[in-house]
């Protein structure tokens, strides 16, 4: 039962990471519409934030991938 809970926790973290990344992209798009002069800065910020979210998700996936299932 513990192994199922760990996989469920990873999926929950993955979904929240994807939701966070989507919200960041939407906010960046709105800011680009409002301040088109800052396009390059805003795009750079969203790329950095997306990369950080991806690294966090990858680290969690790597940590949970070491689970051994005994049948």
Buried (B, 14 or more C-beta within 10 A) or exposed (E): EEEEEEEEEBEEBEEEBEEBBEEBEEEBEEBBEEEEEEEEEBEEBBEEBBEEBEEEBEEBEEEBEEEEEEE
